Amino acid sequence: MTSRILIVTAVEAEQKAIENGLPAGLSADVQVIAAGAGPAAAAAVTSAELAKHPYRLVINAGIGGGFPAEAEVGSVVLATEVIAADLGSETAEGFRSVDELGFGKSSVPVDRTVVQRWAEALQGEETHVYTGPILTVSTTTGTKSTADELQRRVPGAVAESMEGFGVGTAAAHFGIPFVEIRAISNVVGPRDREAWRIPDALRALTLASSKLLEVL
Ligand SMILES: O=C(O)c1cccc(C(=O)CC[C@H]2O[C@@H](n3cnc4c(=O)[nH]cnc43)[C@H](O)[C@@H]2O)c1
């Protein structure tokens, strides 16, 4: 059995944050790549990599938006489920997912054992850790009404990002276990790019990656 782990980020700053935290004993077994932003780039690049080399676990990692009252800026979230929140149709009665409409699947499962172990490894650190559904969106939420609507549709959703569903779909296609982890850089809601705390989130991502030896 292969021992290699694939970690997929969107951008190079996230890739570096993960690489900076990797325990020395693990770095030879872990490949970290930046696939670009959005679910399509994430799925395409992840699939290409999985077709080239064998892996036993795929991780989607990066910064993300935290839902109010669920995950504060600077905290870390681990997905218990990854949901493509905008994959469906608008109808007169509101949004309907592809599952409800009967022509697709808008969620991918995660490896709950890895999630549990990673959450435990981060307990007691100064960075808080939360678990719950993470939403994948193609358009980042920019208003309170959209944030409220997403929280109504997926109660307990902790965060949103733009790649989880793409990376997870590629991993599922190859039958490889998958997890998504996000360090929270901003609150999901009215867009305020000045308020994003990217350095804090990247530090939290490095901390999370430093725990990988005890998780795997
Ligand atoms: O400008 C920088 O220095 C920088 C450093 C690291 C990452 C970035 C990004 O812009 C990453 C984009 C990536 O972040 C995710 N993200 C972050 N906040 C949200 C959100 O509120 N809703 C959805 N996605 C979010 C997303 O996965 C993007 O691909 C910049």
The ligand as a Tripos MOL2 file, in Angstrom:
@<TRIPOS>MOLECULE
LIG
   30    33     1     0     0
SMALL
NO_CHARGES

@<TRIPOS>ATOM
      1 O1         -3.7290   37.7390   -1.0410 O.co2     1 LIG1
      2 C1         -3.1290   36.8650   -0.4020 C.2       1 LIG1
      3 O2         -2.0400   37.0460    0.1810 O.co2     1 LIG1
      4 C2         -3.7360   35.5240   -0.2890 C.ar      1 LIG1
      5 C3         -3.1080   34.5530    0.4670 C.ar      1 LIG1
      6 C4         -3.7040   33.3250    0.5980 C.ar      1 LIG1
      7 C5         -4.9360   33.0620   -0.0120 C.ar      1 LIG1
      8 C6         -5.5380   34.0550   -0.7570 C.ar      1 LIG1
      9 C7         -6.8310   33.8190   -1.4020 C.2       1 LIG1
     10 O3         -7.4260   34.6930   -1.9580 O.2       1 LIG1
     11 C8         -7.3510   32.4590   -1.3200 C.3       1 LIG1
     12 C9         -8.6430   32.2940   -2.0840 C.3       1 LIG1
     13 C10        -9.3320   31.0770   -1.5480 C.3       1 LIG1
     14 O4         -9.7690   31.3100   -0.2340 O.3       1 LIG1
     15 C11       -10.9650   30.6700    0.0070 C.3       1 LIG1
     16 N1        -11.8630   31.6290    0.6700 N.ar      1 LIG1
     17 C12       -11.4600   32.5060    1.5970 C.ar      1 LIG1
     18 N2        -12.5100   33.1790    2.0940 N.ar      1 LIG1
     19 C13       -13.5940   32.7150    1.4640 C.ar      1 LIG1
     20 C14       -14.9810   33.0220    1.5770 C.ar      1 LIG1
     21 O5        -15.4380   33.8630    2.3760 O.2       1 LIG1
     22 N3        -15.8260   32.3330    0.7640 N.ar      1 LIG1
     23 C15       -15.3670   31.3940   -0.1050 C.ar      1 LIG1
     24 N4        -14.0670   31.0840   -0.2280 N.ar      1 LIG1
     25 C16       -13.1930   31.7290    0.5560 C.ar      1 LIG1
     26 C17       -11.4280   30.1450   -1.3400 C.3       1 LIG1
     27 O6        -11.3020   28.7420   -1.2930 O.3       1 LIG1
     28 C18       -10.5130   30.7820   -2.3730 C.3       1 LIG1
     29 O7        -10.1010   29.9390   -3.3860 O.3       1 LIG1
     30 C19        -4.9700   35.2890   -0.9070 C.ar      1 LIG1
@<TRIPOS>BOND
     1     1     2 2
     2     2     3 1
     3     2     4 1
     4     4     5 ar
     5     4    30 ar
     6     5     6 ar
     7     6     7 ar
     8     7     8 ar
     9     8     9 1
    10     8    30 ar
    11     9    10 2
    12     9    11 1
    13    11    12 1
    14    12    13 1
    15    13    14 1
    16    13    28 1
    17    14    15 1
    18    15    16 1
    19    15    26 1
    20    16    17 ar
    21    16    25 ar
    22    17    18 ar
    23    18    19 ar
    24    19    20 ar
    25    19    25 ar
    26    20    21 2
    27    20    22 ar
    28    22    23 ar
    29    23    24 ar
    30    24    25 ar
    31    26    27 1
    32    26    28 1
    33    28    29 1
@<TRIPOS>SUBSTRUCTURE
     1 LIG1         1 GROUP 0 **** ****
